[in-house]
Amino acid sequence: MSSKTEFDTLYHAILALQSLEECTAFFQDLCTPTEIAAMKERWRVAQLLDQKMLSYREIHQETGVSLATIGRVARFLTQETYQGYRLILDRTAKDEELIT
């Protein structure tokens, strides 16, 4: 099985999740608590960077995330071609607008 197919299988499994509860259960089975914590931290950093209200140092003080990780998230948020953070930040902002 090729790497692309293995990744596709994983991504399709994630897309099959239908609720927050299913997502929680799947990721708790799939990942270690440390891996989940790292993803949560990166997501929080992406949200804070997107708000453009805090410096890297202030984000570090608020979250405890290393400056290197904050810089990496910032690079992926603004410079890399994947734009996964941007897609989900924009999508969740639209969802939040519908809720309020």
Contacts in CASP RR format, 6 or more apart in sequence:
PFRMAT RR
TARGET T0000
AUTHOR 0000-0000-0000
METHOD contacts of the structure
MODEL  1
MSSKTEFDTLYHAILALQSLEECTAFFQDLCTPTEIAAMKERWRVAQLLD
QKMLSYREIHQETGVSLATIGRVARFLTQETYQGYRLILDRTAKDEELIT
13 26 0 8 1.000
14 26 0 8 1.000
17 23 0 8 1.000
17 26 0 8 1.000
27 36 0 8 1.000
28 36 0 8 1.000
31 39 0 8 1.000
41 63 0 8 1.000
41 64 0 8 1.000
41 65 0 8 1.000
41 69 0 8 1.000
42 65 0 8 1.000
42 69 0 8 1.000
42 73 0 8 1.000
44 63 0 8 1.000
44 65 0 8 1.000
45 59 0 8 1.000
45 63 0 8 1.000
45 65 0 8 1.000
45 69 0 8 1.000
45 70 0 8 1.000
45 73 0 8 1.000
46 73 0 8 1.000
46 77 0 8 1.000
46 85 0 8 1.000
46 89 0 8 1.000
47 89 0 8 1.000
48 54 0 8 1.000
48 59 0 8 1.000
48 62 0 8 1.000
48 63 0 8 1.000
49 59 0 8 1.000
49 70 0 8 1.000
49 73 0 8 1.000
49 74 0 8 1.000
49 77 0 8 1.000
50 77 0 8 1.000
50 85 0 8 1.000
50 89 0 8 1.000
54 62 0 8 1.000
56 67 0 8 1.000
56 70 0 8 1.000
56 71 0 8 1.000
56 74 0 8 1.000
57 67 0 8 1.000
59 65 0 8 1.000
59 70 0 8 1.000
60 66 0 8 1.000
60 67 0 8 1.000
60 70 0 8 1.000
73 85 0 8 1.000
76 82 0 8 1.000
76 84 0 8 1.000
76 85 0 8 1.000
77 85 0 8 1.000
77 86 0 8 1.000
77 89 0 8 1.000
END
